[in-house]
Amino acid sequence: MSIPEQKVAVITGASQGIGAGLVDAYRKLGYAVVATSRSIEPSQDPDVLAVRGDIADAATAERVASAAIERFGRIDALVNNAGIFVSKPFHEYTQADYDAVTGVNLSGFFRITQLSIEQMLRQGGGHVVQITTSLVDQASSALPAVMASLTKGGLQSATKALAIEYASRGIRSNAVALGVIKTPMHPKETHETLDALHPVGRMGEIQDAADAVIYLENAPFVTGEILHVDGGQNAGY
């Protein structure tokens, strides 16, 4: 059976904020998109297939990958965007915090990435992108976030390992390490404080994150890269 020509991106955490911005960005590239999140609504765009589910559950990953292949015939890009961020002193994290954060950030990466890479191997190539945080490389006393470092730091290491493991088989793996991005999850009254966390004096915009992912999508010689899009946070304070 021949593989359809239109490229296909799978995006997790796709219902709002950065995820919704990524859906728009990949559509502008001409990709069909399979978008998943717990609360996603059906799309009026015939080239966007919405699959509702909790990506922490392996069964959701199975449904998403199957839907992509059944509807569009291929998977060319996977953006592991779904994530939970809980900031509190390390000794105050609860078991529920741990289960929630590792569930989405790690389990939510694991199965969907396996399934996508299996399809990419059948096609002869593809691209996997993890959305991580600059706090992995530059911890901040103003924002305690060991759970982010534990999970997203693991994803950054996995990003490089995947890049090396599959480099000779046409599959690239990269990550975008973000600063704080201005999304509806940040109330207006927090903006001044969050702006000040960045050397450039402002939070990032959703478009900044989407542009970084699309740069990597269009950069065939780039793999194993952790691209910091963080207003200078990674450089220092």
Sequence and secondary structure as in RCSB ss.txt:
>XXXX:A:sequence
MSIPEQKVAVITGASQGIGAGLVDAYRKLGYAVVATSRSIEPSQDPDVLAVRGDIADAATAERVASAAIERFGRI
DALVNNAGIFVSKPFHEYTQADYDAVTGVNLSGFFRITQLSIEQMLRQGGGHVVQITTSLVDQASSALPAVMASL
TKGGLQSATKALAIEYASRGIRSNAVALGVIKTPMHPKETHETLDALHPVGRMGEIQDAADAVIYLENAPFVTGE
ILHVDGGQNAGY
>XXXX:A:secstr
    SS EEEEES SSHHHHHHHHHHHHTT EEEEEESS    SSTTEEEEES TTSHHHHHHHHHHHHHHHS  
 EEEE       S GGG  HHHHHHHHIIIIIHHHHHHHHHHHHHHHHT EEEEEEEEGGGTS  TTS  HHHHH
HHHHHHHHHHHHHHHHGGGTEEEEEEEE  B  TTS GGGHHHHHTTSTTSS B HHHHHHHHHHHHT TT  S 
EEEESTTGGG  
